[in-house]
Amino acid sequence: MQSLLTSREYNPYYGIYIDQAENANIITGLQQSKQKFIDFVNAISEEKLTYAYAEGKWTIAEVFQHIIDTERIFSYRALRFARNDKSPLMGFDQDEYVPNSNANNYSKQEFIEDFEATRNNSIALFKSFTEDMLTQIGEASGSPMSARAAGYILSGHQKHHLDVIRDRYL
């Protein structure tokens, strides 16, 4: 999806996620990846949720919660940027969020319900944006980001982490 964006719309760090976005259409990509997440969670046993592949690594449950937390944060960023809010947004420390998430006490069904609610809100938000709103650029973590870059990051970030779980946890 990087070819759809200009280089000033995102920090190159996010290229890995933008490249993995599900579809050139942000809404379609979010819809497609929504079901993929649900199917993926359903395929994991409850017992496997608290598994980490190495000491100090996140559990599968913590990765799921990280995906949900990140979606909330990037949807908020997209809203601020689409509304032409030029106030710089601070970054977030994912390594501080995870131990404070209580993720290892959630069931598969709780993850699915939380993710569905979060993703449905993201879909509704991006449906409300005009093309002009999608190209509005704000600042997050000291770098420029457009609302549409944040949208591509959502599905690409999810895909990235589900691939990591497949490769390292299962």
PyMOL commands that set and color helices and strands:
alter all, ss='L'
color gray80, all
select helices_A, chain A and resi 2-4+7-9+12-19+26-43+47-50+60-82+94-100+103-105+108-128+131-134+147-168
alter helices_A, ss='H'
color red, helices_A
select strands_A, chain A and resi 137-140+143-146
alter strands_A, ss='S'
color yellow, strands_A
deselect
rebuild
show_as cartoon
